Amino acid sequence: MSNRTKFGLLGKDISYSFSRQYFTEKFEKLGLNTLKYLNFDIPEIEEFPFIYYHREEEFGGINVTIPYKEEVMQYLDEIENDAKEIGAVNTIKFTDDHKLVGYNTDVYGFINSIKPLLKNHHTKALILGTGGASKAIAFGLKKLGIEYKFVSRRLMDNGFLYSVLNKEIIDEYTVIINCTPIGTHPNINEEPNIPYQFISEKHLLFDLIYNPAETKFLKQGKIKGATIKNGLEMLELQAEKSWEIWNL
């Protein structure tokens, strides 16, 4: 990987990005001063090929975030089986023969972040949101043996509308995972529209958001005595898994 010095994050409106700071600090600690991690902030996915056009040999890998985890798949030469089944890619490796291979490390990050918090009664989960991240979460829950339903504003298979959530449903689904961007800085007073009055100490609330560290969604859970966790460790774990893939 000696001549592959460029890494980065593909997304939209990502100036806040965790990844750039994380990898820049990682490269410094490892003494890899020739490596650079850049933000590739593009308004449309169609611009993606122009990032590396005629410069494939310079790139080692790219992470992918909202809103391109699904759309980017059409530009890849190969997609690893789990990522294919999930239907979302968050890590791209540039191979020695200049192929772009897609992976999903969100699943690894999520499973290893939530696993220590799971108790025997955590058998059913609600996934708030239906984007690329929620697909990885659903795949992870399946691997953990936890039943799940999506919660959306539109009718869908295997899902509830936000408007039908009631005490009976909240009592039954004791794991609630926010996969929406609602509550992210600077909109810290926003929260997913669920009936928080039915949350109890038996619940586990997990938020993929890490900025702020405690979203309004998590604060509401904390008030009710629920176990809460943000997405920072999940991000760190998926970043490390990406680095491992890029160095295979």
CYANA upper distance limits for C-alpha pairs under 8 A (distance plus 0.5 A):
  1 MET  CA      5 THR  CA      8.25
  1 MET  CA     60 GLY  CA      7.62
  1 MET  CA    247 ASN  CA      7.99
  3 ASN  CA     57 GLU  CA      7.76
  3 ASN  CA     58 GLU  CA      6.73
  4 ARG  CA     35 LEU  CA      8.42
  4 ARG  CA     57 GLU  CA      6.76
  4 ARG  CA     58 GLU  CA      5.02
  4 ARG  CA     59 PHE  CA      5.54
  4 ARG  CA     60 GLY  CA      5.58
  5 THR  CA     34 THR  CA      6.77
  5 THR  CA     35 LEU  CA      5.01
  5 THR  CA     36 LYS  CA      6.63
  5 THR  CA     58 GLU  CA      6.28
  5 THR  CA     59 PHE  CA      6.61
  5 THR  CA     60 GLY  CA      7.03
  6 LYS  CA     35 LEU  CA      6.56
  6 LYS  CA     36 LYS  CA      5.69
  6 LYS  CA     37 TYR  CA      6.66
  6 LYS  CA     38 LEU  CA      8.07
  6 LYS  CA     58 GLU  CA      6.37
  6 LYS  CA     59 PHE  CA      5.12
  6 LYS  CA     60 GLY  CA      6.42
  6 LYS  CA     61 GLY  CA      7.78
  7 PHE  CA     35 LEU  CA      8.05
  7 PHE  CA     36 LYS  CA      6.54
  7 PHE  CA     37 TYR  CA      5.10
  7 PHE  CA     38 LEU  CA      6.83
  7 PHE  CA     59 PHE  CA      6.57
  7 PHE  CA     60 GLY  CA      6.29
  7 PHE  CA     61 GLY  CA      5.61
  7 PHE  CA     62 ILE  CA      5.94
  8 GLY  CA     20 ARG  CA      7.57
  8 GLY  CA     36 LYS  CA      8.24
  8 GLY  CA     37 TYR  CA      5.09
  8 GLY  CA     38 LEU  CA      4.90
  8 GLY  CA     39 ASN  CA      6.02
  8 GLY  CA     40 PHE  CA      7.18
  8 GLY  CA     61 GLY  CA      7.43
  8 GLY  CA     62 ILE  CA      5.34
  8 GLY  CA     63 ASN  CA      6.66
  9 LEU  CA     19 SER  CA      7.50
  9 LEU  CA     20 ARG  CA      7.77
  9 LEU  CA     37 TYR  CA      8.13
  9 LEU  CA     38 LEU  CA      6.91
  9 LEU  CA     39 ASN  CA      5.46
  9 LEU  CA     40 PHE  CA      6.18
  9 LEU  CA     41 ASP  CA      8.35
  9 LEU  CA     62 ILE  CA      6.05
  9 LEU  CA     63 ASN  CA      5.17
  9 LEU  CA     64 VAL  CA      6.16
  9 LEU  CA     65 THR  CA      7.68
 10 LEU  CA     39 ASN  CA      6.96
 10 LEU  CA     40 PHE  CA      5.29
 10 LEU  CA     41 ASP  CA      6.59
 10 LEU  CA     42 ILE  CA      7.96
 10 LEU  CA     62 ILE  CA      7.27
 10 LEU  CA     63 ASN  CA      6.59
 10 LEU  CA     64 VAL  CA      5.23
 10 LEU  CA     65 THR  CA      6.67
 10 LEU  CA     68 TYR  CA      8.08
 11 GLY  CA     39 ASN  CA      8.38
 11 GLY  CA     40 PHE  CA      6.98
 11 GLY  CA     41 ASP  CA      5.78
 11 GLY  CA     42 ILE  CA      6.87
 11 GLY  CA     64 VAL  CA      6.64
 11 GLY  CA     65 THR  CA      5.61
 11 GLY  CA     66 ILE  CA      6.14
 11 GLY  CA     67 PRO  CA      6.82
 11 GLY  CA     68 TYR  CA      6.76
 12 LYS  CA     41 ASP  CA      5.56
 12 LYS  CA     42 ILE  CA      6.05
 12 LYS  CA     43 PRO  CA      6.54
 12 LYS  CA     65 THR  CA      8.42
 12 LYS  CA     66 ILE  CA      7.15
 12 LYS  CA     67 PRO  CA      7.16
 13 ASP  CA     41 ASP  CA      6.76
 13 ASP  CA     42 ILE  CA      8.44
 14 ILE  CA     39 ASN  CA      7.70
 14 ILE  CA     41 ASP  CA      6.80
 15 SER  CA     39 ASN  CA      7.98
 15 SER  CA     41 ASP  CA      8.44
 17 SER  CA     21 GLN  CA      7.96
 18 PHE  CA     22 TYR  CA      6.65
 19 SER  CA     23 PHE  CA      6.54
 19 SER  CA    239 ALA  CA      7.94
 20 ARG  CA     24 THR  CA      6.47
 20 ARG  CA     37 TYR  CA      6.28
 20 ARG  CA     38 LEU  CA      6.84
 20 ARG  CA     39 ASN  CA      7.33
 21 GLN  CA     25 GLU  CA      6.60
 22 TYR  CA     26 LYS  CA      6.66
 23 PHE  CA     27 PHE  CA      6.49
 23 PHE  CA     37 TYR  CA      6.94
 24 THR  CA     28 GLU  CA      6.88
 24 THR  CA     36 LYS  CA      7.47
 24 THR  CA     37 TYR  CA      6.69
 25 GLU  CA     29 LYS  CA      6.72
 26 LYS  CA     30 LEU  CA      6.72
 27 PHE  CA     31 GLY  CA      6.56
 27 PHE  CA     32 LEU  CA      5.47
 27 PHE  CA     33 ASN  CA      6.95
 27 PHE  CA     35 LEU  CA      7.23
 28 GLU  CA     32 LEU  CA      6.54
 28 GLU  CA     33 ASN  CA      6.68
 40 PHE  CA     51 ILE  CA      8.08
 42 ILE  CA     47 GLU  CA      7.16
 42 ILE  CA     48 PHE  CA      8.00
 43 PRO  CA     47 GLU  CA      8.37
 44 GLU  CA     48 PHE  CA      8.38
 45 ILE  CA     68 TYR  CA      7.29
 45 ILE  CA     71 GLU  CA      7.32
 45 ILE  CA     72 VAL  CA      7.32
 47 GLU  CA     51 ILE  CA      7.68
 48 PHE  CA     52 TYR  CA      8.29
 48 PHE  CA     72 VAL  CA      8.43
 49 PRO  CA     53 TYR  CA      6.26
 49 PRO  CA     75 TYR  CA      8.19
 52 TYR  CA     56 GLU  CA      5.89
 52 TYR  CA     59 PHE  CA      7.97
 55 ARG  CA     59 PHE  CA      7.81
 56 GLU  CA     94 PHE  CA      7.73
 56 GLU  CA     98 HIS  CA      6.49
 57 GLU  CA     94 PHE  CA      8.44
 57 GLU  CA     96 ASP  CA      8.11
 57 GLU  CA     98 HIS  CA      7.16
 59 PHE  CA     94 PHE  CA      6.81
 60 GLY  CA     93 LYS  CA      6.75
 60 GLY  CA     94 PHE  CA      5.84
 60 GLY  CA     95 THR  CA      8.12
 60 GLY  CA    246 TRP  CA      6.76
 61 GLY  CA     91 THR  CA      7.78
 61 GLY  CA     92 ILE  CA      5.90
 61 GLY  CA     93 LYS  CA      5.00
 61 GLY  CA     94 PHE  CA      6.08
 61 GLY  CA    246 TRP  CA      6.56
 62 ILE  CA     91 THR  CA      6.39
 62 ILE  CA     92 ILE  CA      5.59
 62 ILE  CA     93 LYS  CA      7.22
 63 ASN  CA     90 ASN  CA      5.88
 63 ASN  CA     91 THR  CA      4.96
 63 ASN  CA     92 ILE  CA      6.70
 63 ASN  CA    242 SER  CA      8.14
 64 VAL  CA     68 TYR  CA      7.02
 64 VAL  CA     69 LYS  CA      6.33
 64 VAL  CA     89 VAL  CA      7.44
 64 VAL  CA     90 ASN  CA      4.84
 64 VAL  CA     91 THR  CA      6.43
 64 VAL  CA     92 ILE  CA      8.17
 65 THR  CA     69 LYS  CA      6.41
 65 THR  CA     90 ASN  CA      6.79
 66 ILE  CA    132 GLY  CA      8.23
 67 PRO  CA     71 GLU  CA      8.40
 67 PRO  CA    132 GLY  CA      8.28
 68 TYR  CA     72 VAL  CA      6.09
 69 LYS  CA     73 MET  CA      7.87
 69 LYS  CA     88 ALA  CA      5.57
 69 LYS  CA     89 VAL  CA      5.48
 69 LYS  CA     90 ASN  CA      6.19
 69 LYS  CA    132 GLY  CA      6.13
 69 LYS  CA    133 ALA  CA      8.33
 70 GLU  CA     87 GLY  CA      6.89
 70 GLU  CA     88 ALA  CA      5.17
 70 GLU  CA     89 VAL  CA      6.88
 70 GLU  CA    132 GLY  CA      6.55
 72 VAL  CA     76 LEU  CA      7.73
 72 VAL  CA     89 VAL  CA      7.91
 73 MET  CA     79 ILE  CA      8.21
 73 MET  CA     88 ALA  CA      7.83
 73 MET  CA     89 VAL  CA      7.24
 73 MET  CA    102 GLY  CA      7.78
 75 TYR  CA    100 LEU  CA      8.45
 76 LEU  CA     99 LYS  CA      8.17
 76 LEU  CA    100 LEU  CA      5.63
 76 LEU  CA    101 VAL  CA      6.45
 76 LEU  CA    102 GLY  CA      7.05
 77 ASP  CA     99 LYS  CA      6.37
 77 ASP  CA    100 LEU  CA      5.79
 77 ASP  CA    101 VAL  CA      6.46
 78 GLU  CA     99 LYS  CA      8.15
 78 GLU  CA    100 LEU  CA      7.06
 78 GLU  CA    101 VAL  CA      5.21
 78 GLU  CA    102 GLY  CA      6.80
 79 ILE  CA     83 ALA  CA      6.93
 79 ILE  CA     84 LYS  CA      6.40
 79 ILE  CA    101 VAL  CA      6.00
 79 ILE  CA    102 GLY  CA      5.03
 79 ILE  CA    103 TYR  CA      6.86
 80 GLU  CA     84 LYS  CA      6.64
 80 GLU  CA    101 VAL  CA      7.68
 80 GLU  CA    102 GLY  CA      6.52
 80 GLU  CA    103 TYR  CA      5.98
 81 ASN  CA     85 GLU  CA      6.68
 82 ASP  CA     86 ILE  CA      6.58
 82 ASP  CA    103 TYR  CA      7.96
 82 ASP  CA    104 ASN  CA      7.48
 83 ALA  CA     87 GLY  CA      6.38
 83 ALA  CA     88 ALA  CA      6.24
 83 ALA  CA     89 VAL  CA      6.27
 83 ALA  CA    102 GLY  CA      7.53
 83 ALA  CA    103 TYR  CA      5.81
 83 ALA  CA    104 ASN  CA      5.47
 84 LYS  CA     88 ALA  CA      7.48
 86 ILE  CA    135 LYS  CA      6.20
 86 ILE  CA    136 ALA  CA      6.34
 86 ILE  CA    139 PHE  CA      6.86
 87 GLY  CA    132 GLY  CA      7.96
 87 GLY  CA    135 LYS  CA      7.54
 88 ALA  CA    104 ASN  CA      7.32
 88 ALA  CA    132 GLY  CA      5.97
 88 ALA  CA    133 ALA  CA      8.11
 88 ALA  CA    135 LYS  CA      7.56
 88 ALA  CA    136 ALA  CA      7.69
 89 VAL  CA    102 GLY  CA      6.22
 89 VAL  CA    103 TYR  CA      5.89
 89 VAL  CA    104 ASN  CA      5.41
 90 ASN  CA    102 GLY  CA      7.93
 90 ASN  CA    103 TYR  CA      6.87
 90 ASN  CA    104 ASN  CA      5.68
 90 ASN  CA    105 THR  CA      7.10
 90 ASN  CA    106 ASP  CA      7.55
 91 THR  CA    102 GLY  CA      6.34
 91 THR  CA    103 TYR  CA      5.57
 91 THR  CA    104 ASN  CA      6.41
 91 THR  CA    105 THR  CA      7.26
 91 THR  CA    242 SER  CA      6.72
 92 ILE  CA    100 LEU  CA      6.80
 92 ILE  CA    101 VAL  CA      5.96
 92 ILE  CA    102 GLY  CA      5.11
 92 ILE  CA    103 TYR  CA      6.70
 93 LYS  CA     99 LYS  CA      8.43
 93 LYS  CA    100 LEU  CA      6.20
 93 LYS  CA    101 VAL  CA      5.67
 93 LYS  CA    102 GLY  CA      7.07
 93 LYS  CA    103 TYR  CA      8.46
 93 LYS  CA    245 ILE  CA      7.70
 93 LYS  CA    246 TRP  CA      6.23
 94 PHE  CA     98 HIS  CA      6.26
 94 PHE  CA     99 LYS  CA      6.15
 94 PHE  CA    100 LEU  CA      5.39
 94 PHE  CA    101 VAL  CA      7.09
 94 PHE  CA    246 TRP  CA      8.30
 95 THR  CA     99 LYS  CA      5.71
 95 THR  CA    100 LEU  CA      7.04
 95 THR  CA    101 VAL  CA      7.96
104 ASN  CA    136 ALA  CA      8.10
105 THR  CA    109 GLY  CA      6.83
105 THR  CA    238 GLN  CA      5.47
105 THR  CA    239 ALA  CA      8.19
105 THR  CA    241 LYS  CA      6.70
105 THR  CA    242 SER  CA      7.01
106 ASP  CA    110 PHE  CA      6.46
106 ASP  CA    133 ALA  CA      7.99
106 ASP  CA    136 ALA  CA      6.69
106 ASP  CA    137 ILE  CA      8.19
106 ASP  CA    234 MET  CA      7.86
106 ASP  CA    235 LEU  CA      8.16
106 ASP  CA    238 GLN  CA      6.03
107 VAL  CA    111 ILE  CA      6.55
107 VAL  CA    136 ALA  CA      5.84
107 VAL  CA    137 ILE  CA      6.84
107 VAL  CA    139 PHE  CA      7.49
107 VAL  CA    140 GLY  CA      5.84
107 VAL  CA    238 GLN  CA      8.40
108 TYR  CA    112 ASN  CA      6.71
108 TYR  CA    140 GLY  CA      8.20
108 TYR  CA    237 LEU  CA      7.80
108 TYR  CA    238 GLN  CA      6.87
108 TYR  CA    241 LYS  CA      8.16
109 GLY  CA    113 SER  CA      6.53
109 GLY  CA    233 GLU  CA      7.94
109 GLY  CA    234 MET  CA      4.83
109 GLY  CA    235 LEU  CA      6.96
109 GLY  CA    236 GLU  CA      7.95
109 GLY  CA    237 LEU  CA      5.23
109 GLY  CA    238 GLN  CA      5.09
109 GLY  CA    241 LYS  CA      8.48
110 PHE  CA    114 ILE  CA      6.58
110 PHE  CA    137 ILE  CA      7.37
110 PHE  CA    140 GLY  CA      7.42
110 PHE  CA    234 MET  CA      5.73
111 ILE  CA    115 LYS  CA      6.26
111 ILE  CA    140 GLY  CA      6.36
111 ILE  CA    141 LEU  CA      8.15
111 ILE  CA    144 LEU  CA      8.03
112 ASN  CA    116 PRO  CA      8.04
112 ASN  CA    234 MET  CA      7.96
112 ASN  CA    237 LEU  CA      8.29
113 SER  CA    233 GLU  CA      6.67
113 SER  CA    234 MET  CA      5.94
113 SER  CA    237 LEU  CA      8.36
114 ILE  CA    118 LEU  CA      7.22
114 ILE  CA    206 PHE  CA      8.33
117 LEU  CA    204 LEU  CA      8.35
117 LEU  CA    227 THR  CA      8.33
118 LEU  CA    122 HIS  CA      6.64
118 LEU  CA    204 LEU  CA      8.40
121 HIS  CA    174 THR  CA      8.10
121 HIS  CA    202 LYS  CA      8.41
122 HIS  CA    146 ILE  CA      7.96
122 HIS  CA    173 TYR  CA      8.26
122 HIS  CA    174 THR  CA      6.23
122 HIS  CA    175 VAL  CA      6.66
122 HIS  CA    203 HIS  CA      8.32
122 HIS  CA    204 LEU  CA      8.39
123 THR  CA    145 GLY  CA      8.05
123 THR  CA    146 ILE  CA      5.46
123 THR  CA    147 GLU  CA      6.78
123 THR  CA    173 TYR  CA      8.04
123 THR  CA    174 THR  CA      7.91
123 THR  CA    175 VAL  CA      8.34
124 LYS  CA    146 ILE  CA      5.91
124 LYS  CA    147 GLU  CA      5.16
124 LYS  CA    148 TYR  CA      6.03
124 LYS  CA    172 GLU  CA      7.47
124 LYS  CA    173 TYR  CA      5.26
124 LYS  CA    174 THR  CA      6.68
124 LYS  CA    175 VAL  CA      6.81
125 ALA  CA    146 ILE  CA      7.28
125 ALA  CA    147 GLU  CA      6.64
125 ALA  CA    148 TYR  CA      5.04
125 ALA  CA    149 LYS  CA      7.02
125 ALA  CA    173 TYR  CA      5.52
125 ALA  CA    174 THR  CA      6.66
125 ALA  CA    175 VAL  CA      4.92
125 ALA  CA    176 ILE  CA      6.08
125 ALA  CA    177 ILE  CA      7.90
126 LEU  CA    148 TYR  CA      6.13
126 LEU  CA    149 LYS  CA      5.63
126 LEU  CA    150 PHE  CA      6.31
126 LEU  CA    151 VAL  CA      7.10
126 LEU  CA    173 TYR  CA      6.72
126 LEU  CA    174 THR  CA      8.48
126 LEU  CA    175 VAL  CA      6.78
126 LEU  CA    176 ILE  CA      5.30
126 LEU  CA    177 ILE  CA      6.72
127 ILE  CA    134 SER  CA      7.24
127 ILE  CA    137 ILE  CA      8.26
127 ILE  CA    138 ALA  CA      8.03
127 ILE  CA    148 TYR  CA      7.44
127 ILE  CA    149 LYS  CA      6.63
127 ILE  CA    150 PHE  CA      5.16
127 ILE  CA    151 VAL  CA      6.39
127 ILE  CA    176 ILE  CA      6.67
127 ILE  CA    177 ILE  CA      5.52
127 ILE  CA    178 ASN  CA      6.82
127 ILE  CA    179 CYS  CA      7.27
128 LEU  CA    134 SER  CA      8.16
128 LEU  CA    150 PHE  CA      6.51
128 LEU  CA    151 VAL  CA      5.37
128 LEU  CA    152 SER  CA      7.20
128 LEU  CA    176 ILE  CA      7.90
128 LEU  CA    177 ILE  CA      6.47
128 LEU  CA    178 ASN  CA      5.37
128 LEU  CA    179 CYS  CA      6.00
128 LEU  CA    180 THR  CA      6.92
128 LEU  CA    192 PRO  CA      8.26
129 GLY  CA    134 SER  CA      6.79
129 GLY  CA    150 PHE  CA      7.18
129 GLY  CA    151 VAL  CA      6.49
129 GLY  CA    152 SER  CA      6.24
129 GLY  CA    178 ASN  CA      7.50
129 GLY  CA    179 CYS  CA      5.82
129 GLY  CA    180 THR  CA      5.71
130 THR  CA    134 SER  CA      5.89
130 THR  CA    135 LYS  CA      7.54
130 THR  CA    150 PHE  CA      7.32
130 THR  CA    151 VAL  CA      8.12
130 THR  CA    152 SER  CA      7.33
130 THR  CA    179 CYS  CA      8.06
130 THR  CA    180 THR  CA      8.47
131 GLY  CA    135 LYS  CA      7.24
131 GLY  CA    179 CYS  CA      8.09
131 GLY  CA    180 THR  CA      8.26
132 GLY  CA    136 ALA  CA      7.39
133 ALA  CA    137 ILE  CA      6.92
133 ALA  CA    179 CYS  CA      6.77
134 SER  CA    138 ALA  CA      6.61
134 SER  CA    179 CYS  CA      6.07
135 LYS  CA    139 PHE  CA      6.79
136 ALA  CA    140 GLY  CA      6.68
137 ILE  CA    141 LEU  CA      6.64
138 ALA  CA    142 LYS  CA      6.72
138 ALA  CA    148 TYR  CA      7.55
139 PHE  CA    143 LYS  CA      6.92
140 GLY  CA    144 LEU  CA      6.80
141 LEU  CA    145 GLY  CA      6.67
141 LEU  CA    146 ILE  CA      5.62
141 LEU  CA    147 GLU  CA      7.51
141 LEU  CA    148 TYR  CA      7.76
142 LYS  CA    146 ILE  CA      6.24
142 LYS  CA    147 GLU  CA      7.31
149 LYS  CA    158 ASN  CA      5.96
149 LYS  CA    159 GLY  CA      5.47
149 LYS  CA    160 PHE  CA      7.43
150 PHE  CA    158 ASN  CA      6.91
150 PHE  CA    159 GLY  CA      4.93
150 PHE  CA    160 PHE  CA      6.77
151 VAL  CA    159 GLY  CA      6.01
151 VAL  CA    160 PHE  CA      5.36
151 VAL  CA    161 LEU  CA      6.11
151 VAL  CA    162 TYR  CA      6.46
152 SER  CA    156 MET  CA      8.25
152 SER  CA    159 GLY  CA      7.55
152 SER  CA    160 PHE  CA      6.91
152 SER  CA    161 LEU  CA      5.65
152 SER  CA    162 TYR  CA      6.46
153 ARG  CA    161 LEU  CA      5.93
153 ARG  CA    162 TYR  CA      6.51
153 ARG  CA    163 SER  CA      8.39
154 ARG  CA    161 LEU  CA      6.89
155 LEU  CA    159 GLY  CA      7.57
155 LEU  CA    160 PHE  CA      7.61
155 LEU  CA    161 LEU  CA      6.78
156 MET  CA    160 PHE  CA      8.03
160 PHE  CA    164 VAL  CA      7.22
160 PHE  CA    165 LEU  CA      7.75
161 LEU  CA    165 LEU  CA      7.62
162 TYR  CA    193 ASN  CA      7.22
162 TYR  CA    194 ILE  CA      7.03
165 LEU  CA    169 ILE  CA      6.59
165 LEU  CA    170 ILE  CA      7.49
165 LEU  CA    194 ILE  CA      7.31
165 LEU  CA    195 PRO  CA      7.46
166 ASN  CA    170 ILE  CA      6.73
166 ASN  CA    195 PRO  CA      7.31
166 ASN  CA    198 PHE  CA      8.38
167 LYS  CA    171 ASP  CA      6.39
167 LYS  CA    195 PRO  CA      8.32
167 LYS  CA    198 PHE  CA      6.14
168 GLU  CA    172 GLU  CA      6.80
169 ILE  CA    173 TYR  CA      6.62
170 ILE  CA    174 THR  CA      7.14
170 ILE  CA    198 PHE  CA      6.87
170 ILE  CA    199 ILE  CA      7.40
171 ASP  CA    198 PHE  CA      7.65
171 ASP  CA    199 ILE  CA      8.09
174 THR  CA    202 LYS  CA      7.09
174 THR  CA    203 HIS  CA      5.07
174 THR  CA    204 LEU  CA      6.74
175 VAL  CA    203 HIS  CA      6.28
175 VAL  CA    204 LEU  CA      5.30
175 VAL  CA    205 LEU  CA      6.51
175 VAL  CA    206 PHE  CA      8.19
176 ILE  CA    203 HIS  CA      8.10
176 ILE  CA    204 LEU  CA      6.83
176 ILE  CA    205 LEU  CA      5.45
176 ILE  CA    206 PHE  CA      6.80
177 ILE  CA    205 LEU  CA      6.43
177 ILE  CA    206 PHE  CA      5.23
177 ILE  CA    207 ASP  CA      6.22
177 ILE  CA    208 LEU  CA      8.05
178 ASN  CA    192 PRO  CA      8.20
178 ASN  CA    205 LEU  CA      8.38
178 ASN  CA    206 PHE  CA      6.85
178 ASN  CA    207 ASP  CA      5.25
178 ASN  CA    208 LEU  CA      6.64
178 ASN  CA    209 ILE  CA      8.42
179 CYS  CA    207 ASP  CA      7.31
179 CYS  CA    208 LEU  CA      6.30
179 CYS  CA    209 ILE  CA      8.41
180 THR  CA    192 PRO  CA      8.44
180 THR  CA    208 LEU  CA      8.41
181 PRO  CA    209 ILE  CA      7.48
182 ILE  CA    187 ASN  CA      8.01
182 ILE  CA    190 GLU  CA      6.55
182 ILE  CA    191 GLU  CA      6.22
182 ILE  CA    192 PRO  CA      6.73
183 GLY  CA    187 ASN  CA      5.92
183 GLY  CA    188 ILE  CA      5.21
183 GLY  CA    189 ASN  CA      6.82
183 GLY  CA    190 GLU  CA      5.20
183 GLY  CA    191 GLU  CA      5.85
183 GLY  CA    192 PRO  CA      8.29
183 GLY  CA    209 ILE  CA      8.29
183 GLY  CA    215 THR  CA      6.36
183 GLY  CA    216 LYS  CA      7.01
183 GLY  CA    217 PHE  CA      7.91
184 THR  CA    188 ILE  CA      6.24
184 THR  CA    209 ILE  CA      6.83
184 THR  CA    210 TYR  CA      8.34
184 THR  CA    211 ASN  CA      6.45
184 THR  CA    212 PRO  CA      7.00
184 THR  CA    215 THR  CA      7.78
185 HIS  CA    211 ASN  CA      6.27
185 HIS  CA    212 PRO  CA      6.45
188 ILE  CA    212 PRO  CA      7.62
188 ILE  CA    215 THR  CA      7.00
188 ILE  CA    216 LYS  CA      7.23
189 ASN  CA    216 LYS  CA      6.78
190 GLU  CA    216 LYS  CA      7.18
191 GLU  CA    215 THR  CA      8.24
191 GLU  CA    216 LYS  CA      6.19
191 GLU  CA    217 PHE  CA      5.84
192 PRO  CA    217 PHE  CA      7.25
195 PRO  CA    199 ILE  CA      8.24
196 TYR  CA    220 GLN  CA      7.10
196 TYR  CA    221 GLY  CA      7.73
197 GLN  CA    224 LYS  CA      8.39
199 ILE  CA    203 HIS  CA      6.90
199 ILE  CA    221 GLY  CA      7.05
199 ILE  CA    224 LYS  CA      6.53
199 ILE  CA    226 ALA  CA      7.60
200 SER  CA    221 GLY  CA      8.19
200 SER  CA    224 LYS  CA      5.79
200 SER  CA    225 GLY  CA      6.44
200 SER  CA    226 ALA  CA      6.21
201 GLU  CA    224 LYS  CA      6.78
201 GLU  CA    225 GLY  CA      4.82
201 GLU  CA    226 ALA  CA      4.71
201 GLU  CA    227 THR  CA      7.50
202 LYS  CA    225 GLY  CA      8.42
202 LYS  CA    226 ALA  CA      6.67
202 LYS  CA    227 THR  CA      8.27
203 HIS  CA    221 GLY  CA      8.46
203 HIS  CA    226 ALA  CA      5.44
203 HIS  CA    227 THR  CA      6.84
204 LEU  CA    226 ALA  CA      6.14
204 LEU  CA    227 THR  CA      5.21
204 LEU  CA    228 ILE  CA      6.34
205 LEU  CA    218 LEU  CA      7.00
205 LEU  CA    221 GLY  CA      7.02
205 LEU  CA    226 ALA  CA      7.35
205 LEU  CA    227 THR  CA      6.71
205 LEU  CA    228 ILE  CA      5.33
205 LEU  CA    229 LYS  CA      7.04
206 PHE  CA    218 LEU  CA      7.98
206 PHE  CA    228 ILE  CA      6.30
206 PHE  CA    229 LYS  CA      5.42
206 PHE  CA    230 ASN  CA      6.35
206 PHE  CA    231 GLY  CA      7.93
207 ASP  CA    215 THR  CA      8.38
207 ASP  CA    217 PHE  CA      8.20
207 ASP  CA    218 LEU  CA      7.60
207 ASP  CA    229 LYS  CA      6.84
207 ASP  CA    230 ASN  CA      5.24
207 ASP  CA    231 GLY  CA      6.21
208 LEU  CA    230 ASN  CA      6.36
208 LEU  CA    231 GLY  CA      4.58
208 LEU  CA    232 LEU  CA      8.14
208 LEU  CA    234 MET  CA      8.28
209 ILE  CA    213 ALA  CA      8.12
209 ILE  CA    215 THR  CA      8.07
209 ILE  CA    230 ASN  CA      6.54
209 ILE  CA    231 GLY  CA      5.69
209 ILE  CA    232 LEU  CA      7.99
210 TYR  CA    214 GLU  CA      8.03
210 TYR  CA    230 ASN  CA      6.02
210 TYR  CA    231 GLY  CA      5.46
210 TYR  CA    232 LEU  CA      5.62
211 ASN  CA    215 THR  CA      8.12
213 ALA  CA    230 ASN  CA      6.90
213 ALA  CA    232 LEU  CA      8.46
214 GLU  CA    218 LEU  CA      6.30
214 GLU  CA    219 LYS  CA      6.83
214 GLU  CA    230 ASN  CA      7.41
215 THR  CA    219 LYS  CA      6.68
216 LYS  CA    220 GLN  CA      6.58
217 PHE  CA    221 GLY  CA      7.05
218 LEU  CA    222 LYS  CA      6.63
218 LEU  CA    228 ILE  CA      6.48
218 LEU  CA    229 LYS  CA      7.92
218 LEU  CA    230 ASN  CA      8.30
219 LYS  CA    223 ILE  CA      6.73
220 GLN  CA    224 LYS  CA      7.14
221 GLY  CA    225 GLY  CA      6.93
221 GLY  CA    226 ALA  CA      5.62
221 GLY  CA    227 THR  CA      7.81
221 GLY  CA    228 ILE  CA      7.30
222 LYS  CA    226 ALA  CA      5.81
222 LYS  CA    227 THR  CA      7.32
222 LYS  CA    228 ILE  CA      7.12
231 GLY  CA    235 LEU  CA      6.67
232 LEU  CA    236 GLU  CA      6.77
233 GLU  CA    237 LEU  CA      6.56
234 MET  CA    238 GLN  CA      6.63
235 LEU  CA    239 ALA  CA      6.52
236 GLU  CA    240 GLU  CA      6.77
237 LEU  CA    241 LYS  CA      6.74
238 GLN  CA    242 SER  CA      6.62
239 ALA  CA    243 TRP  CA      6.82
240 GLU  CA    244 GLU  CA      6.75
241 LYS  CA    245 ILE  CA      6.80
242 SER  CA    246 TRP  CA      6.71
243 TRP  CA    247 ASN  CA      6.77
244 GLU  CA    248 LEU  CA      6.78
